Amino acid sequence: MRVRDCACPGTPHPDGDEVYLRPHLDLAGGLAAEGALLESVRRYPLSDNAPKAVEAKVVAERTAYLRPAWFEIFLRHGAIGWNLLDSDGHAVPFDVDDLIGDYSLARLAAEQANEQYSGSVLAPFQTPPARHSQNGQTAGGTPLPSARTRSQPRRSSRRASADGQSLIA
């Protein structure tokens, strides 16, 4: 994706400098983004009965926390290259830290990465949990075995810990 006018020596890219993103966020990036989302909710809780003004304030606080976290996560786990050239016309090796360290390169790439990846990060939180039938089976599921097996009751033994508290083993 185009991120700025070409800043390479001699401006060899008429279409501008580009940063390339993976089509999908990797697992580590998705989990890091989920963690940042959950941390924003923990830091800025919202009660069910909150007035609209309070709700708007909390949403703004969550966004202010989450946006920079996600931008960096998405670039670290999604950016895979660029078209930058050095003064001799050779490709500059891609380095995600160099990308993140250059606001003029990183900002638009991070915006695009956010648009591209945020939906997949939010999806598990927007989908209602799967419903199960009364007997625990769903249509087309594997049936339970017809013969019942006997399970041995598990015995617990009580031991005392060093501080005198009871432990169950």
C-alpha positions as CSV (number, residue, x, y, z in Angstrom):
1,M,0.0,0.0,0.0
2,R,1.2,3.5,-0.8
3,V,2.3,5.3,2.4
4,R,3.9,8.6,1.1
5,D,5.5,10.3,-1.9
6,C,8.7,8.6,-2.8
7,A,11.5,9.7,-0.4
8,C,14.1,7.4,-2.1
9,P,17.2,9.2,-3.6
10,G,16.2,10.3,-7.1
11,T,12.6,9.5,-6.4
12,P,12.5,6.3,-8.5
13,H,8.9,5.3,-7.4
14,P,6.4,7.5,-9.2
15,D,3.6,5.8,-7.3
16,G,5.3,6.5,-4.0
17,D,6.8,4.5,-1.2
18,E,4.9,1.3,-0.3
19,V,4.7,-1.0,2.7
20,Y,3.5,-4.5,2.1
21,L,1.2,-6.3,4.6
22,R,0.3,-9.9,5.0
23,P,-3.2,-10.8,3.9
24,H,-4.0,-12.1,7.4
25,L,-2.7,-11.4,10.8
26,D,-0.6,-14.3,12.3
27,L,-1.6,-16.1,15.5
28,A,0.8,-14.3,17.8
29,G,-0.4,-10.9,16.5
30,G,-4.0,-11.8,16.9
31,L,-3.5,-13.0,20.4
32,A,-1.5,-9.9,21.3
33,A,-4.2,-7.7,19.8
34,E,-6.9,-9.6,21.8
35,G,-4.8,-9.1,25.0
36,A,-4.6,-5.3,24.3
37,L,-8.4,-5.2,23.8
38,L,-9.0,-7.1,27.0
39,E,-6.6,-4.8,28.9
40,S,-8.4,-1.7,27.6
41,V,-11.7,-3.1,29.0
42,R,-10.0,-4.0,32.3
43,R,-8.4,-0.5,32.6
44,Y,-11.6,1.4,31.6
45,P,-14.6,-0.6,32.9
46,L,-18.1,0.4,32.0
47,S,-21.1,-0.4,34.1
48,D,-24.3,-1.6,32.5
49,N,-26.3,1.4,33.8
50,A,-23.7,4.1,32.8
51,P,-25.2,7.3,31.3
52,K,-24.5,8.0,27.7
53,A,-21.9,10.7,28.6
54,V,-20.0,8.2,30.8
55,E,-20.2,5.6,28.1
56,A,-18.8,8.0,25.5
57,K,-15.9,8.9,27.8
58,V,-15.0,5.3,28.5
59,V,-15.2,4.4,24.8
60,A,-12.8,7.4,24.1
61,E,-10.4,6.2,26.8
62,R,-10.4,2.6,25.5
63,T,-9.8,3.9,22.0
64,A,-7.0,6.1,23.1
65,Y,-5.3,3.1,24.8
66,L,-6.1,0.6,22.1
67,R,-5.2,2.5,19.0
68,P,-1.5,2.9,19.5
69,A,-1.2,-0.6,20.9
70,W,-3.0,-2.2,17.9
71,F,-1.1,0.0,15.4
72,E,2.2,-1.3,16.7
73,I,1.0,-4.9,17.1
74,F,-0.5,-4.9,13.6
75,L,2.7,-3.6,12.0
76,R,5.0,-5.9,14.0
77,H,3.0,-9.0,13.0
78,G,1.6,-7.9,9.6
79,A,4.1,-5.8,7.8
80,I,6.4,-7.9,5.6
81,G,8.3,-5.5,3.3
82,W,8.6,-2.2,1.5
83,N,10.0,-0.8,-1.8
84,L,12.6,1.6,-0.4
85,L,15.9,2.0,-2.2
86,D,19.2,3.4,-1.0
87,S,21.3,6.1,-2.8
88,D,22.9,3.4,-5.0
89,G,19.4,2.2,-6.1
90,H,19.7,-1.1,-4.1
91,A,16.7,-2.4,-2.1
92,V,16.9,-1.4,1.6
93,P,16.4,-4.5,3.7
94,F,13.0,-4.4,5.4
95,D,13.2,-3.9,9.2
96,V,10.0,-3.5,11.1
97,D,11.7,-1.5,13.8
98,D,12.9,1.0,11.1
99,L,9.3,1.1,9.8
100,I,7.8,1.8,13.2
101,G,10.6,4.4,13.9
102,D,9.5,6.5,10.9
103,Y,6.1,8.0,11.5
104,S,5.8,9.1,7.9
105,L,6.0,5.5,6.8
106,A,4.3,3.8,9.7
107,R,1.2,5.9,10.1
108,L,-0.7,5.1,6.9
109,A,0.5,1.5,7.0
110,A,-0.8,1.1,10.5
111,E,-4.1,2.6,9.5
112,Q,-4.4,0.1,6.7
113,A,-3.3,-2.8,8.9
114,N,-5.9,-1.7,11.4
115,E,-8.6,-1.8,8.8
116,Q,-7.4,-5.1,7.5
117,Y,-6.9,-7.0,10.8
118,S,-9.2,-5.5,13.4
119,G,-12.3,-7.3,12.2
120,S,-10.7,-10.7,12.7
121,V,-9.5,-9.7,16.2
122,L,-13.0,-8.4,17.2
123,A,-14.9,-11.3,15.6
124,P,-14.7,-13.8,18.5
125,F,-16.0,-11.1,20.9
126,Q,-19.0,-10.3,18.6
127,T,-20.1,-13.8,17.9
128,P,-22.6,-15.3,20.4
129,P,-21.3,-18.5,22.0
130,A,-22.4,-21.8,20.4
131,R,-25.6,-23.3,21.7
132,H,-25.7,-26.8,22.8
133,S,-28.7,-29.2,23.0
134,Q,-30.0,-30.5,26.3
135,N,-28.2,-33.8,26.0
136,G,-25.0,-32.1,25.0
137,Q,-25.2,-33.3,21.4
138,T,-25.6,-31.2,18.3
139,A,-27.1,-32.3,15.0
140,G,-24.6,-34.4,13.2
141,G,-22.4,-34.8,16.2
142,T,-20.7,-38.0,17.3
143,P,-23.2,-40.1,19.3
144,L,-22.4,-41.2,22.8
145,P,-21.5,-44.9,23.2
146,S,-24.5,-47.0,24.1
147,A,-22.7,-49.1,26.7
148,R,-22.2,-47.3,30.0
149,T,-18.9,-47.6,31.6
150,R,-18.4,-47.5,35.3
151,S,-16.1,-44.9,36.7
152,Q,-14.4,-45.3,39.9
153,P,-15.2,-42.6,42.4
154,R,-12.2,-40.4,43.0
155,R,-11.2,-40.2,46.6
156,S,-9.7,-37.1,48.0
157,S,-7.3,-37.0,50.8
158,R,-6.9,-34.0,53.0
159,R,-3.4,-32.8,53.8
160,A,-2.4,-29.8,55.8
161,S,-0.1,-27.2,54.3
162,A,2.7,-25.5,56.2
163,D,0.4,-22.8,57.3
164,G,-2.3,-25.3,58.6
165,Q,-4.6,-24.8,55.6
166,S,-6.3,-27.9,54.3
167,L,-5.2,-29.1,50.9
168,I,-7.3,-31.5,48.8
169,A,-5.3,-33.9,46.7
